[in-house]
Amino acid sequence: MRYGRKIRKAVATIEAQTRSAHKCPRCERASVSRKGTGVWKCAKCGYTFTGGTYVPQTPVGITAQRAIKRLSEREAGAEIGIEERGENPEVGV
């Protein structure tokens, strides 16, 4: 046996996370498997996407997606408000 107990335990945890069932972002089925470093593929629908090295969605990636979604909703809300007031967004009024 090599290396320390702590590092072996950390590696075992990461490997268990990698091998567990992950949900596909397209079809929502738990059939995603790792094909390479950061490359994931759904066995059901064939959707291939990039993600984290050991898990398809990293905590930082989830936070970034949430921020992007919030900004796009805010912009869509602003465009609706401009259309309701009858302003022309291209003129810059």
Legacy VTK file of the C-alpha trace (Angstrom):
# vtk DataFile Version 3.0
C-alpha trace
ASCII
DATASET POLYDATA
POINTS 93 float
0.000 0.000 0.000
1.328 3.418 -0.920
0.642 7.004 0.016
-1.259 8.159 3.061
-4.706 7.292 4.315
-6.053 10.784 3.709
-5.089 10.924 0.024
-6.406 7.402 -0.632
-9.729 8.359 0.933
-9.940 11.543 -1.187
-9.212 9.611 -4.387
-11.836 6.986 -3.487
-14.449 9.718 -2.956
-13.661 11.388 -6.294
-13.741 8.068 -8.161
-17.097 7.179 -6.575
-18.533 10.554 -7.704
-17.213 10.025 -11.228
-18.710 6.538 -11.540
-22.118 7.430 -10.073
-25.168 8.042 -12.291
-25.420 11.598 -13.619
-28.446 13.306 -15.155
-28.378 14.353 -18.816
-29.012 18.092 -19.329
-31.039 17.385 -22.478
-33.198 14.300 -21.763
-33.016 14.391 -17.915
-32.216 10.669 -17.713
-29.473 9.345 -15.411
-27.404 7.819 -18.210
-24.409 10.124 -18.560
-20.928 8.630 -18.540
-17.450 10.105 -18.770
-15.701 9.713 -22.139
-12.546 11.694 -21.401
-11.227 14.569 -19.336
-14.211 16.895 -19.083
-16.130 15.152 -21.907
-19.456 13.510 -21.014
-21.956 11.597 -23.159
-25.531 10.477 -22.593
-26.095 6.819 -23.468
-29.802 7.375 -24.202
-29.940 10.459 -26.455
-26.270 10.599 -27.533
-25.812 14.194 -26.358
-22.115 14.956 -25.854
-21.124 17.939 -23.729
-18.269 19.318 -21.696
-18.236 19.657 -17.958
-15.942 19.162 -15.037
-13.128 16.651 -15.009
-14.731 14.359 -12.423
-18.414 15.461 -12.451
-20.506 16.813 -15.354
-21.510 20.008 -13.540
-19.130 21.740 -11.178
-20.330 24.098 -8.417
-18.690 27.051 -10.208
-20.381 26.086 -13.478
-23.796 25.912 -11.796
-23.259 29.365 -10.275
-22.225 30.789 -13.656
-25.300 29.301 -15.370
-27.542 30.819 -12.687
-25.971 34.257 -13.169
-26.297 34.081 -16.963
-29.939 33.039 -16.678
-30.694 35.894 -14.264
-29.041 38.452 -16.569
-30.885 37.185 -19.644
-34.212 37.326 -17.769
-33.443 40.867 -16.648
-32.648 41.933 -20.235
-35.821 40.255 -21.520
-37.846 42.080 -18.862
-36.270 45.396 -19.870
-37.118 44.798 -23.543
-40.743 44.024 -22.657
-40.929 47.248 -20.634
-39.605 49.267 -23.600
-42.123 47.685 -25.977
-45.029 48.409 -23.607
-44.081 52.100 -23.374
-43.824 52.375 -27.154
-40.171 53.374 -27.155
-37.848 52.400 -29.969
-34.775 50.644 -28.496
-32.744 51.214 -31.680
-33.046 54.998 -31.408
-31.721 54.961 -27.866
-34.558 57.009 -26.360
LINES 1 94
93 0 1 2 3 4 5 6 7 8 9 10 11 12 13 14 15 16 17 18 19 20 21 22 23 24 25 26 27 28 29 30 31 32 33 34 35 36 37 38 39 40 41 42 43 44 45 46 47 48 49 50 51 52 53 54 55 56 57 58 59 60 61 62 63 64 65 66 67 68 69 70 71 72 73 74 75 76 77 78 79 80 81 82 83 84 85 86 87 88 89 90 91 92
